[in-house]
Amino acid sequence: MPRKTRLIPPGYLECKSIIKRLETLKDLIFYYCPFAGYDEYATTPLEELIPGDFTRRMRDMKIKEYICKLIPLVRESLFFGKINVAILSTRYKRGRKVVREFDIILDLFDYLNGARTKPYDVVVNTLNQGIGYYENAEHRAFWELFNPLSWIAFILRIPLLIIQKAGLVSDEEVASKILIFYVWLVRIIILTGIAFLTAKLGISIPWHLIFK
C-alpha cells in the first residue's frame, strides 16, 4: 500500500509538536504498564495528560483511548524519520517455533500482550529514537530561522509545500521524480535570471566554455 512521502523537512514548530506527541505517548505507555514500575518514569503527571476525576477502570479506558488517538500520528512521524518499527517476535507453542512480525506502533497492544522480550523497553526505545531524530531536526530548523539563505530556499520550496499539503505525493518513487524535476527547473530559472542580468549589464558570458 503506497504511503504518503514528505517532499520537505518539518519546520521548527512542527518538530516541537511532534516531539510533544512522542513524549505524550511514551508517558501514557508508562501509565498503561504500572505493574512493570514504568509509571515512575513518566515526566508528566497523569492528571495533566488526562484531566478529570475517573475511577480506576475508567482511567485505564481513557489511557487506552488517548493512546489509540496518538498511534496513527506517531506512526506517521516515525515513518518520515525512517525509524524502524518492525519487530520479529519468537514464541514456542506446543513445541513449535512461531515467529510473528509486529509493527510495534500500529500493533502496539498486541505487541505488549504477545511479545516476551521486554516489549515495553522496545517500544519506549523506539519512541526515544524518534524524539532524538526530531530534536536534532528542531535544532537545525531553529538556526535556519536566522539564515537568509534558508528563507530564500523556503520561498523556492513553496510549490513543493503546496504539493505536499495537497496530499498529491503518495510514494517515494513519485516524490523522487518530482524533486529531480523541481531541482532542474530551479537551475534553469536561476541560469535564465543570470543570463538576463548579465545581458542588461553588458557582460559577456563564455557559454561555450561553460558547457564545453
Protein Blocks (a to p, Z undefined) as FASTA:
>chain_A
ZZdddfbdcdfklmmmmmmmmmmmmmmmmmmmmmnommmmpcbdfklmmgcjddfklmmm
mmmmmmmmmmmmmmmmmmmnopafbdcddddeehiacdddddfklmmmmmmmmpmghpll
mmmmmmmmmmmmmmmmmmmmmmmmmmmklmmmmmmmmmmmmmmmnopafbfklmmmmmmm
mmmmmmmmmmmmmmmmmmmnopacdfklmmZZ
